[in-house]
Amino acid sequence: MFKSIDGTVPNVTVVYLSYNTKDVLRNALESLFQYVSIPLHVVVVDNGSSDGSQQMIREQFSQVLLIENEKNLGFAAGNNVALKNVSTEFVLLLNADTVLKSQFDLQLLLSNFEDETVAVVSPRIVLPSGDLDWSSHRGIPTPWNASWYFLGAEKLFAHVPVLNRIFCGYHQRWKDINTLHEIDACTGAGMLIRSSAMQKVGLFDEDYFFYGEDLDWCYRFKKAGWKIVYDPRTELTHLKYQAGLGKKSEHSRAFRYFFDTMEIFYKKHYRSTIFGWFVIIGIRCIRFLKGAVHASK
């Protein structure tokens, strides 16, 4: 169980997962302490980094609890090391490649939990370009939603009324991203969780090594009757492809993990349906074709 750092009783534990992300993690932590003034437990779980991340934390952020794993456990298992010991009422998961700015208001995010049926809140997460990171605003990837998404229908119908409700469910593109509303799923790069809901639903499924674990978690929250809320009144920046397997030099490996984990999701939740197996076969075909393209470059 995590102990208080400064004698106060924090209500929020912030968890970062690190894997060879020393420089971006330093920036992430600096922005956290600059723009969040309420008491916090801050935990960094290091997945066996070899770039000096652990030493940087010890030397520059003595107020941070560092947990050192001997090897890379992946996103789900790595985060679970911290999540299983959380004693605060809420948990904020942040990627090492996220940066908070003046637009981030943790207290405003916490106000959403006045509704006792809310389990998860996502801020608006933007890319360095300022565009929305759509992984923070997702629908459940049902076989129907996933099929049209992978076929490219979302690009065609995102701004077409009525049709976007039919073909763009993967990211719920018909909803106004400038208003607070419910969504089906968000990204583990930045999500605020009610600990009591997490205890009832369980931690991340460790069958997912990298990618897909946040979708699976959100699916389980929704299935258990909890709400997931998107709150654009506060935002953070996701550098993306700067943490863990997402680094650009490792895109091909990240690509394989994405399709592997999507197959795990459909086998777990939709294997009893014919349409679910149709999507699984489609994923394998897309993975094969795109893999061939990657190999030829």
N, C-alpha and C positions, 0 to 999 in steps of 0.2 A: 504494500500500500504506500503510495507516494506521500511524502511529508511536506509540510508547508516550508517555503523557502525563506520568507521574511517575517514570520510570526503571525501573519494574517491568515485568514481561512479562505483560500481561493475557491470559487465556485466552478471554475473551468480549468480543465487540463488540456494543454495544447501538445499535440503529438506530431513530430516530424520523423519521417523515415529517410535515412541517408545511405547512399551507396556511391562512394567516390564523387561526392558533390560538394567538396569543401568550399569552393568560392561562391557558388549560388546559395549554399546553405548559410554562409556567413551573412550574405545580403538579406536572406529571408529572416534570419533572427534579428538583425539590426532593425529591419522595418517593423517587425513585431513589437519590439521594445520601444520603438519610437511612436507608434500609432495606437498602441493599446495600453491604457493606463490602469485598468482594473487589475486586481491581484490575479495571478495565474500560476499554475504549475506548468512548467515547460519541460518536455521530455524529448530527447532525440534518441531514436533507436538506430544504431549504426549496424548495417548489414555486412560487416567484414570489409570495410573500405581499406584501400591501400594507398590513398592519396594524402594522408595526414589529417583527415577530417576529425578524428577523435582527439588528436593533440590540439587542433584549433579550438574545439569546444572547451577542452579543459583549461586552455590558456586565456581565452577571450570571453567565455561565457560561463563563469563560475556558478551563476544562478540557475543554470540548466542541468537537469539530471540526464546523464549520458548512460545509455544501456548499450553494451557492446556485444553483438552476436559474433560468433566465431566464423560464420560464413554467411553468404547471401541467402536468406530464407525466402526472398520474394516479398511482394507487397503485402499480401494477406497475412502470412505467418509472421512477418517482421512487425507489422502494426499490432498484431494480436499480443505480442510480448508485452507491449505497453498497455493495451486496452484491458487485458485481464486484471491489471492492478489498479485501475482507475477508481478513485474514491470520491471524486467531485460529481456534482449534479449533471454537468455537461462536459462534452469532449469536442474539441476542435481539431479535426484532421487537416493538416496542410502539407502539400508537397514541398520538398526542398527548393523547387524552382518556382515558388510563388513569392510575390512581393506585395506587401501592404502599402497603401498610400493614404493620404488624408481622407479619401472617400470610404475607407473601411471603418465601420462603426460596430464593434462587437456587441455593445449594449443594445443597439437597435436590433441586431440579429437575435439576441436573447429574448427580446420582447415577444417574439413569435411564439415562444413556449408558454405564454399565458393561456393559449389554447392547449389544454391538457391532452389533446389527441394528436398533437404534432410531435413527431419523433426526430425529424431531420430538417435542417434549414440550410439552403445553399445561397450564398451571396451571388451577385452578378460576377461572373468570372470572365475577364477579358484577356485577349491576347495582346502582345506588345503593339499591334496595329490599332488596338482599340475595339476591334470586332469581338463579338461575343464568342466565347469558347463554348460551342454547342454541347459539349459533353456535360456541361453543368445544367442543361435544360433538356431532359430526355423523357421519352415515353418508355414503357416497358417494351423491349424488343420481341413482341409476339411474332410468331411466324409470318403473319400478315405484314406487320410493320417492317420487319427485317428484310423480307423479300423485296418490297418496293424500294427500300433504302439501298440495298446492294445492287438493285437494277438501275439506280440513278434517278428514280422518280422524284425524289426530294428536290433535286436541283431544278427540275422542270416545273413543279407545281407549288413550290414554297410560298409564292405570293399570289396564288390563284384561289380566291374564296371557294369554299365548298370542297374543291378538289384537294386542297391542302389538308383538310380534315380526313380525307380518305387515304391519301397516299403519303402523307408526311408525318405519320404518327411516331416515327422513330425519335424525332426531336420535338414533337408537338409544335410544329412551325406556325400553326394558326393562332397561337396565343401571343398576347402583347408582351414582349420581353421588357417593357418599361413599367409594368404593373406587378404588384405582388399577387401571386396565385399558386395554386397547387400544381405540382408536377408528379411524374411517376418515379423519376430517378435523377440522380445528379452524379457528380464525380468525386472520387476520393481525394482529388487534388485540393479540395476545399469544401468541407462539409462540417456542420455543427450538429452534434447528436445528443439526444437526451439519454443519459446513462441508464435510467430505469428501463427504457424501451430496449436499449441494447442488451441488457441483462435478460430480458424476456425473449428476444428474437435470437440471441446468440451472436458470437463474434464473426469475423470474416471466415468464409469457407476456404480452408487452406488447400483445397484441390486446385484453386486458381493461383498460379505462381505470379503472374503479372498480366494485368488487364482483366476485366470482367467481374472481379470480386465486388466492386462497388455496385454494379448493376444487380448482381445476385443479392447483395445485402438489401438494396432498396426494394427489390421484388419481395423479399421476405418481410420487410417492414410493412409494405402495402398489403400483402396477403394476410398479415396479422391484424389489419385494421387501422394502422397508423397512417398519419398524413406526412407528406414531404412537401416542403414549401420553398419556393424560389422567391428571394427578396432582392430586387434590383436597387433598393435604396442604399445599399452598401456594396462595395465591390473590391476585388483584388485582381492583380495581374498574374497570369500564368505564362511564364516564359515558354513552357512546353518544349519537349525534346531536350531538356537540360538535366533531367534527373534519371538516374538508374538506366534501365534498358531503353529509355526513350532518346538517349543521345543520338545525334544524327549518324555518328559512325557505326551505330548498332541498329539502324533502321530495319535491316533485313531480319535480324533476330526478333526485334519488337513486332514486326509484321507477322512472323510465324506464331508468336505468343498470342497475338490478337485473335487469329483464326482458331488456334487451339482452344483458347478459353471460351470463345463463342460456341464452339462445338460442345464444350463441357456444359455450358448454360442450357443449351437446347436438350441435351441428353438428360440433364437433371430435371428440367421443368416441363419439357414437351415431348419426351420420347414416346409417350403413349398415344400421340396423335399422328395421323398420316402426314398432315401438313408440317408437323415438326420434323419428321424425317426428311421431308422434301427440302426443308431449309438446311438440314445437316448435310445432305448430299450436295446442295448448292454451295455451301461453305467450302466443302472439300474441292469442288470444281474450281471455284474462284481462287482458293489457295494454291491449287496446282497451276492454274494459268498465270496468276500474278507471280508465283514463284519462278516460273519459267522465264518471265519477262525480267525479273530481278537477276536471274542467273546469266542472262544474255548480255547484261550491261557491263 
